[in-house]
Amino acid sequence: MISGQSAGENPEFIIPEKINDTLNKTQLEKNYIKTHFDAIVVDTHNDFIWQVHNKGADLGADNSFTHSDIPKFKKGGVDVQVFAVWIPMKEVKRSLSFTKKQINRLNAYQDKYYNDFEIAKTYDDIIRITNAGKLCGIIGVEGGTAIENSVDNVNVLWDLGVRYIGLTWNNSNLIAVSAKDETEKGKRGGLTPFGIDVIKRMDDTGMLIDVSHLGESSFWDVMKTTRNPVIASHSNAYSINPHFRNLTDDQIIAIAKTGGVIHVNFYDEFLDKDAKLKRTQNAYQMFSDELNELNDKYGDDLIEYNKRRDAFLREKNLTSGTTIEILLDHIDHIKKLVGVDHIGIGSDFDGGITPPVELYDATTYPILTKRLFERGYSEEEVKKILGGNFLRLFKQVCG
């Protein structure tokens, strides 16, 4: 949210019947920007903290080599970011200690940039922090190896501020079989007995269960075991692109039945089966001089900057590569299948991904908001996708 505004200050939104109509285009332009910056925008999966470890990125700096950082989040209207602690294979044998070090990095940024960034542990924290105009961080873990071989480490991670755990990354572990191993190696099995105990402890603790990266057999075991809503922090629809990292219609329906949320991933290979063949430069790489000039002229006025940038990109008529339209196709599919109450955003920025050409970094979230309106989503629906659905779920499970 823009500092000083609240989510309840939105004017009535008018959905244009004809986007080409000048008056309606003006109304759309006026309202999508206000709606975006009034809403509490949540992204449930970002690997920035790995870029700190691997490349020396600084959360408070406008890094030239990252998708995200505080300046980019502010320009993109992002209010709540879940920072995922990813555990690379070389660190698996000391997963918990590595996770603690990454969390310490985030805590250090909270101390260093206390006027701009604070980590939330409760729903009330989220509301307080965002109302103060700060970026609100939440800690997630990508890979159940962080639990190592002790269920009690769920509580250790909870006390450190972790609020979701992705049960597997691409590698299987003591908890479950990963989607990658199940698909590419033919590895069999679902939740282990230890994994069942982990799910029960996570439920008892209030830790969100993240099923992204999870093998399908393990997924169904989770559905039978948990009594809480679950999330997919960064996954898309298998029916649109049959990639092992995506969710089948049956899985999407099962998540929705728990009250859970599927957060769409921006990675082109998960969005589009032909992504590698179609891959091209993103919009910023193609037009960096022009976009930098717009930023220099209008960057201090978020509303004017976004209007000018959107107009510029529309003039360029970007059709090559994987575009934002296929991301919207995934959102449309999930909506038709289970309704808008079960859709969120989990970009996977700074996780080694190539995003859609228009969504080149974290400053571009308003573009997604506008395209949702253009596809006929109402203001209420857009606000749910931007963060409302996750906030409801977080409050219910984590407290």
N, C-alpha and C positions, 0 to 999 in steps of 0.2 A: 504494500500500500504506500501511496505517497504520504510522506509525513504530514500529520495534521488531518488526514481524511480517515473515514471509517468505512467499513464494508457496507454500511447501511445507507450511504449517501447517494447511491446511484439513481439517476433519473430513469423513468420508464423507458425501456428499450424498444425501438420500433424495428421489426424485422422487415427489410425491404422485399417487396414482391418481385421487383425487377432491379437487379444490381446495376444495370446499365442506365437506369433513370438517374439524372443528375442530382435531384433533390434527395432521393433515397441514398445515393452514394455519399452525399454530404452527411446525412444523418448517421449512416453506418460508421463513417470515419470519426465523427464526433464521439459516438457512444462506445465503440470498441476500445478506444484508448482509455477512456474514463473507467469503463468496466474493468479493464485489465489492471489498471493501477489502483483501483479501489478494492479489488478482490485480494484475498490472501492466496498468493500463488505458491504452490508447493511442488518441488521436484524431489521424487523419492529415491533417486539413485544418481550419484555423481562420484567420480573417482579422483577428485582434485587432490586429496591427501596423499595419494600415490605419487602424483607429480611433484609434491613437496619432497617426498623421500627420494624419488628417482632423478629429478632434474632441478631441485632447488627452487621450485616455484614459491611465491609468497602470496598468501591469501589476500593481503591488503594492497598488493600492487596490481597494475594493469599489465599482466604478463603477456608477452608477445606470442608465447608458444602454448597457451592453455585456452580451452574453451570457456573457462570460468575463473572468477575471482570476485572479490567484493565490488570493485568498480563495474564489472560486467553484470553481476547480479542486480545491482541497483539500476543500471540502465535498462535491463530486461524486465524489471518489475518483479523479480523473484524475492519472496519474503521468507520462505522456509526451504532450506536445503538439507536433505539427508546426505551426509557425507559417509560413503561406504568405505570401510576398512577392508581392502582386498588383500588377500594373503597369497603372494606368489609361491610357486612350487619350491623354490630354494629356501623359503622360510617356513615351510609346513611343519618341520620337526620342532620348531619353537614358536608355534602359531600364537599361543597366548601372550608370550612376552613381546612378540612383534606387534600384535594388536594393541597391547598396552602402550608401546612406544608411539604408535600412530595416533592413539587417543591423546597422549601427552602433547603431541604436536598441535592438535586442535585446541587443547586447553591453553597452550601457550599463545595461540592466536587470539583466544578470548581475552587473555590478559593484555596482549599487545594492542589490540584494536577494540578495546572495551566500549568505545563510543559507537562502534559500527557492527559489532558481532557478539552474539551470546548464544550459548548452547542451552537447549531446553531439555528437560526431563519429564515434564508433565504438560498436559493440555493448557493449563492455566499459565505455565511459563511461555508457551507459544503465543498466546494472546497478549500477555504483558510485553514480551519482547517485540512483537510486530507492531503493537500500538506505540512503542517507543521509537519506531522508525529504524530499528536495527535489523540486520540479517539474522534470522533465527536458524541456528544449526541443530540438527539432530544426528545422532551417531547410529549407524548401522554397521553390520559385519557381513561381508560377502565370503562365506565359507565356514562351515561348521567345524572345521579343524581347530578353530579358535577355542572350542569347548574341550579339545583334546580328549582325554579318556575319563573325565569326571563331570557328572551331571551338575555338581555344585558350581562348576565354572559358569553355568548359566547365571547364577546369582552374582558371581564375581563380575561378569560383564554388565549385568544390570546395574550394579552399584557404581560401575565406571561410566554409566550414562547410556549404554547401548540399549536401543529400543526395538531393533529388529535384527534377526539373524537369518541370512540365507543359508539353508541347511547344507547345500553343496555349492561349490563353484564347478568348473569343468571336471575337476577331479573328485572321484568318489572318496568316502571317508568312513569313519566308524559309525556314522549316523545313517547313511543312505547311499544309493547309487545315483550318479549324476546323469543328466540327459545325454551329455557327450559320450560318456562311457557306455551307456545303454545302447545308443544308436551306432556309434562308430566301432566299439569293441565287442558289442554283443553281451555286455556284462549283465548278469541276471541278479534279481533281488530287489527288494523294496527297503522299507525301514528295518533296521536291525533291532534286536531287543533293546540295545543301548539307545538307538534312535527313538524308539517308543517312549522310553523313560525321559529322553530329552524333550520330546513334544509335551509330555505331561508336565514337566518342570517349567517349560516356557509358558504353558497355559496358567500354571499356578502363579507364576511371577508377574505375568502381564506383558511378556515379551511377544512382539509380533512375529509370526512365522512367515518367512519369505520363501515361496516355492519357485522363484525364478532359478533356472539352472538345474532343477530337480528332475530326475528320471521319472517316467510316467508311472511305473510300478510304485516307486516311492511316493509319488504324489497321491495316488489313491490310498496308500496306507496312512498318509497324513490326514486325508479327508475322513478316514474311519476313526482316527485317534483323537484329533483335536476337538475341543468344544468351543473354540473361539473362531471368529472370522480370520481369514488369512489374506495375505497380499502376494501379488507378483510385483516385485518392485521395479522390474524393467523387462517386460515381455510383451510379445505381440501375438497376432492371430495366425495360427497354422493354416487356416482355410484360405487366407490371402497369400501367405508364403509358407510352404511346407518345410520349414527349417526346424531342426530338433530343439532349438531354443524357444520356439514359439508354442503357444497353448492351443490344443484342440478345442473344438466347440464344446465337447463334453467337459473338458477341464474348466473352461470359462464359466459354463453353467454351474459347475460344482462350486467354484469360488464364490460366485454370486449367491448361491444358496446359503453359504455361511455368512453372508453379509459383507464379503470381502471385496477388494478392489484390484483391478488389473491396470497397471501403470505402463503406458506405451513407451517403447524404447525407440530412440532416434537412429539407431545403427542401420545403415542402408542395407547391409546383408540380411538383417532380420526383417526388414520392411519389404524388400524387393528381391525376388529370386534371380533377377538378371543384374543385380547391382554391380557386380565386378565388371561385367561387360560394358555397362553404361557409365561407369564412374568417370567423372570429369572434375574440373576445378569447382570449388564452391563459389558462392556469390562474392564473398570478400576477396578471395584469391583473384577472381576475374576483374573486380572493380574496386580494388583497395584504395586507389587514389581518390576516386569520386566519393566513396563512403567515408574516408577519412576527412575529406573536405566538408561533407555534411556534418560530421561529428564536430569539427572545429567551429562551424558556424552555429549549429543548433544544439550541440550536445548538452548544454546546461538546461535546456527546455525539453523535457522528455516527451511531451505531447507533440510539439512541433517537430522534433527530431524524428519521431516515429512516423508522423505523417509524411515528411519529406522522404525518408528512406523507403517507405512502402511505395510511394509514387515512383521513385527512381527504379526500384526493382520491378515494378509492374511494367514500366516502359521497356525494360530489357526482355520481358516475355521469356523468362527462364523455362526451358522445356527439356534441356539435356540433363543427363544424370538422373539420380533418384530425387524427385521433387517432393515437396510437402504434401502433394495430393495423395500419394500412396499412404503416407502416415494417416491422413484423414480417412482413407479407405479402411484402415484397420480400426480406427475409432468408430466409424459408421457401422462396421461389422459387429463390433462388441455391443454397441448400442442396440442394434436390431435384435441381437441374440438375448441380451439380459437387461437392457435398459441403461440409462445414463448414470444411474447411481453407483455403478461399478467400474467407472473409468477414471484414470488419473494420468499423471505425467511422470515418467521415470527415464530421463533422457539418456543416461549412461555417458554424459559428457565427461571428457578427460579420462575415459576408459579405453583409449586406443581406437575409437570409432570414427567412421566417416558418416556424418549426419546428412540429411537432405540438403540440397544446395542452398536453399534459402535460410536454413537454420544453422548457420555456420558457427555461432557461439551463443553464449547465454544472454546476449543483448537482444536476441531475436524472438523471444517468447511472445511479444505482442503480435508478431506476424501470425503465429498459430491461432491466437485469439480471434484475429480478424477473419481468418479463413474458416474458423468454426462458425462464426456468424454468417458468413457468406454461404455456408452449406445449410443454413436454416436452423441452427441451434439457437435456442432462446438464451436470454441473459442468465436466467437461473441455471440452465443446463451448462452453460460455459463456466460459470462460477463453481459448479460442482466438479467439473473436470479439472479446472485449474488448481483446485486444492480442497474444496469443500468436502468431497467424498473421503479423502484421506484424513482430514481433521475429525470428521465424525467417527471414523474407525479408530483413530489414535486415542480419542477421548474414551471410547468404549473399552478398548483393550488395555491401554497403558495407563489411563487415568490422568 
